[in-house]
Amino acid sequence: MLALLKTPRWLGFTTIVILSIIGFGLLSRWQWDRADEHRAERLAISEAQVLQDVDSVNNLSEFTRVQISGFYDNQKTQLVRQRPLDGGNGYWVMTPLDTNSGTRIWVIRGWVGASTIATEVPFVPQAPVGQAKITGAVRYFEEPLDDVYGLPAGVIAKMSLEELSTQNSPITVDNRVVQLMSSTPSDEILIVPLPEVDEGQNISYAVQWIFFALVAIIGWFIFLRREAETPNE
């Protein structure tokens, strides 16, 4: 078999197998890393402590729980399009909350279903009038989309600071969003559930790539042995 491995054909085949094994190993490692990230994210969601009486969410980590008091500005409510929920298409409803310290925090108040007419903006219940105390999870702004035209008034493409800042508010806007979990007084809108994070799929993919590497090794050995045992004609 050693003599066979020195032939140009088997040198080339062995090189391809080795490169494939390295590639499978790198892909497996990447999936393991993704699983670790998702595990950390899941723990952050489930184990987060509530920070009481927060006036600003600037620079807080994602999924930090906060309790905030302030006044909603219903005139500035915006709808973020293409936000499916339970199989239905709809919008996230975002209304700014002005805190007593003078900062403005955008709040994902909840979800409303989309109309069958693309240009028709659905009815959105008003946020509670007067001072509201909310509990929610910190979320990051999204990156804006370029070249988006033709959206109805009050509808934006992404939950981006740039698009929400077009409201020309003189108040300082925090660089984080709060996703509503509960409110006093209660809000007459369907609350958006926090994302469910599961690292199981990434672990499954990581194991699959390891399996492919083992198949490559076993296949290489079987082909080599079979050819070595085949008598030369």
N, C-alpha and C positions, 0 to 999 in steps of 0.2 A: 504493500500500500504506500510505503514511503516513496518508492520510485514513481508511482502513479501521481502522487501529489506534486512532483517536480515537473510534470508536463505542463505546457502552456495553457491547455484547456482547463486543467484542474486548478492551476494557479489563479486563473481568472475567475473560475466559479467560487473558489474559496474566498477570494477577495470580496466578491459580491455578497457572500453569506456573512462574512465578518462585518461589512459595512451595514448590512441589514440588521444584524444583531445590535450593533451600536445604536442605530436609529431607533429600534424598538425599545432599547434601554432608556434612551433620552426621552422618548414619548411617555414611557411608563413613569419616569421621574417627574416629568411635567404634570402628569395627572395626579401623582401623589402630592405635589406641591399645591395644585388646585384644590385637592381634598382638604389639605391643611388650612388653606385660606377659607374655604367654606365652613370648616369646623369652627374656626375662630369667629367667623361671622355669625354662625348659629348660636354659639355661646354668648356672643355680645348681645344678641337679640333676647335670648332667654334669661340672662343673668343680670341685665342692666339694672342699676339702681336709679331711683327717681331723684333728680336734683330739684329741691323745693324752691319756690319763689325766685325763679330765674328771670332776669331782665334782658339777657342777651344770650344768643346761642352761637355767637361768633367763634369759629375754630373748634367747636366741640366735635368729638368723634361721632361717626355715624352710629345710629341706634341708641345713643345716650338718651335716657328717659328724662324729661324735664316737665316741670309744672310752671305755667306762666299765667299771669293775669294781664288783661289789657282790653282794648276796645277794637272790635272789628270795623274795618272801613268797607262797608258793603258796596260802595260805589266803584271800588277798584277790583272787584271779583273778576278772575280770569278762568277760562276753561282750557285745560291741556288736552289736546285731542289724542285719539287712538290709544286709549287706556282700557283694554278689555278686562272684564271681570265676570267670572262664572259663565264664560262662553258668550257673553254679550259685549258689543262694542259700546264705548262711552267716553266720558271725560272725567278727569280729575278736576275738582272744584277747588280753586285756590283763592283765598281771601287774606289780605294783610291784617295782622294784629298789631296795634300800636300799644306798646307797653308804657307804664308810668314813667320810665326813665327816658322816654323820648325816642326809642328805637322802634323800627318796623320789622316784623318777622312775618314772612310768608308762611301760611298754614295750608296744608293739604286737608281741607275740611272733610272731603268725602268724594263720592262718585255719583254721577247721573248718567243714565242711558242716552245713547245717541238717537236722534230722530231718523226716520227712514229717508228724509230729504237731507242731502249732504250739507246744504247751505243753511239749514234751519237750526238755530241755536235752541237747545232744550230749556225748559223752565228750571230755574235753580232757586231753591228755598233760601231766604235770607239767613245770614248768620245771626246769632242772638244779639239783640240790641242792648246796649248798656255794658257794664263790665262783665267780662266772662273769664272764668278760670278754666284753663285747659291743661290736660296731660297728654303728652305726645312723645314721639321718637324723632330724634334729629336725623335728617336726611340731607344728602348733598345735592346741590344744584346739578343739572345736566348741561352738557355742551350744547350750544345753540346750533340750529340747522341754517345753512346758507340758502339763499335763493328760494324762499318760501313765499308764495304769493296767493292771493285770492281767498284768504281765510276770512270768515265773518268777523265782525267786530266783537271783541271780547274773547276770541279764541286764539291760542298760540300753539306752535308746533312742538316745542319742548319746554320742560320746566327749567328754563335757563334764566340766570340773573339778568342777562342782556335783554331778553324779551319782556320779562316782568318789569324791568327798570324803565321801559318805554312809557310807564304811567306818569313819569315826570313828578315823582313825589319829592317834596323838599325834605322829607324825613330820611335819616340815615337807615339804610336797609342792611340787615344782618346777612352774612355770607353763608348761612345755612337755612334750611327749610325745616319746619316741624310737621310731622304727619300725625294728625289728630287721632287719639285713642279714646278719650272721653272728654266731656265738657259740662260745665255748670254755669248757666243753665244749659240744658241739653240742646243739641243741634239737630234740626229736622232734616237730616241727610244721611245717606248710607255711608258708614265709615269704611275706608279702604283698609283691608287687613294687611298687616305687616308681611313681608315676603317670607315664604317658607324655604329655608335653606337646608339642603340635604347633600352631604358629601358622598353618599353611597354610590352614585353614578360614576363619579370620578375614580373611586376605589375600584369599581368594576372594570373601568377602562384600563386602569393601571395594571390590573391582574391579566387582562386580555393581552396587553402588549408583552408582558413577561411570557405568557403562553406562546405567543407568536415567535418569540426568540427561542424558546425551547423546541418548538416545531422545526425551526430553521436548523438548529444544531442536530437534532435527531435525523432530519431529512438528509442533511449533508453526510452524516455518518452512514446512513443506509445506502445512499447512492454510491459512496466511496467503496463500501464493502461489497456491494453487488457487482460493481465493475471490476474490483480486484479479483473476485472469485469467478468471473466470466473468463473462460479460456480464450486466448487469442486465436483467431482463425488464420 
